[in-house]
Amino acid sequence: MGRNVALSHAVMHMHKLAKELVEVSIEAMKTNSTATELIFVKCNIDDANVATLGERLKENSTLTSLCLSHSTVGEVGANALAEGLKENSTLTSLDLPTNEIGDVSANALAKGLKENSALTSLDLSSNKIGEVGADALAKGLKENSTLESLTLFDNAIGNDGADALAKGLKDNSTLTRLDLSSNAIGEEGADALAKGLKENTTLTWLDLSSNVIGDVGADALAKGLKENSTLTSLDLSSNEIGDGGEDALSKRFKENSTLTRLNLSYNKSAKVLVLY
């Protein structure tokens, strides 16, 4: 790939690309009229690269999917992307897993969501956004009318972050998929999400695996399912749920008319249980 590189394919997948070639590829977006998907994996993308990319997003009208995975995107880069999102009208998928975004930058992206009317999928897995970042994104959800999928795996949002997102769910009418796995969510967070499920009418898929909701949290979610008529898949595997919580959820699964998959495997109960 030389200095006069052109993004000539619909999907450009770059893995462990040299820094110079990363810069050339981003610069090529200026004249791109064909590439719809741009994927950088372990390319050491930094804030300077992303600042340029954010500017390109403002001008680009063909890119629909952007992935910057396993890099060092931090506050400056996330702010640049947020500004780009405000003016971009074609990007529908943004994946930023395993970067250094943190809570401040999550807030910037949340503000970008408020003004963006195209993005349908956002992945911020493993970015240490914490409860503050989750709260900011929850506020963004309240005003966003296009996002359908939000992945926040491994972000240490805890009970407070889960509570904030639950409140966001009450006012959101587009999100269908939410991944909150591996987030140190306990019974209080589960209770908050259960209350959110009672009022939400669009979420169909919820992943709460590898948290610590226990029997009390499981019972709360079972009660939430009683009043929910949209959720079709719920993953509660690896959550320290015992027989009591499992029985409450199993009973609710039988009574609920929309839930088609309930994963309770790898819990305290002796049973390995995935219900269909």
URGI-V401867 format. One record per backbone hydrogen bond with DSSP energy under -0.5 kcal/mol. CO is the residue of the C=O (numbers start at 1). NH is the residue of the N-H. Records with the same first field share a line. If there is no record, write none. Layout:
CO: NH, NH
//
This chain:
2: 5
6: 8
7: 35
10: 36, 37
11: 13
12: 14, 39
14: 41
18: 22
19: 23
20: 24
21: 25
22: 26
23: 27
24: 28
26: 29
27: 30
28: 31, 32
36: 64, 65
37: 12
38: 67
39: 14, 41
40: 69
41: 16
45: 72
46: 50
47: 51
48: 52
49: 53
50: 54
51: 55
52: 56
53: 57
54: 58
55: 59
56: 59, 60
64: 92, 93
65: 38
66: 95
67: 40
69: 42
70: 44
73: 100
74: 78
75: 79
76: 80
77: 81
78: 82
79: 83
80: 84
81: 85
82: 86
83: 87
84: 87, 88
92: 120, 121
93: 66
94: 96, 123
95: 68
97: 70
98: 71
101: 105
102: 106
103: 107
104: 108
105: 109
106: 110
107: 111
108: 112
109: 113
110: 114
111: 115
112: 115, 116
120: 148, 149
121: 94
122: 124, 151
123: 96
125: 98
126: 99
127: 102
129: 133
130: 134
131: 135
132: 136
133: 137
134: 138
135: 139
136: 140
137: 141
138: 142
139: 143
140: 143, 144
148: 176, 177
149: 122
150: 152, 179
151: 124
153: 126
154: 128
155: 130
157: 161
158: 162
159: 163
160: 164
161: 165
162: 166
163: 167
164: 168
165: 169
166: 170
167: 171
168: 171, 172
176: 204, 205
177: 150
178: 180, 207
179: 152
181: 154
182: 156
183: 158
185: 212
186: 190
187: 191
188: 192
189: 193
190: 194
191: 195
192: 196
193: 197
194: 198
195: 199
196: 199, 200
204: 232, 233
205: 178
206: 208, 235
207: 180
209: 182
213: 217
214: 218
215: 219
216: 220
217: 221
218: 222
219: 223
220: 224
221: 225
222: 226
223: 227
224: 227
225: 228
232: 260, 261
233: 206
234: 236, 263
235: 208
237: 210
238: 211
239: 214
241: 268, 269
242: 246
243: 247
244: 248
245: 249
246: 250
247: 251
248: 252
249: 253
250: 254
251: 255
252: 256
261: 234
262: 264, 275
263: 236
265: 238
271: 273
272: 274
273: 264
275: 262
//
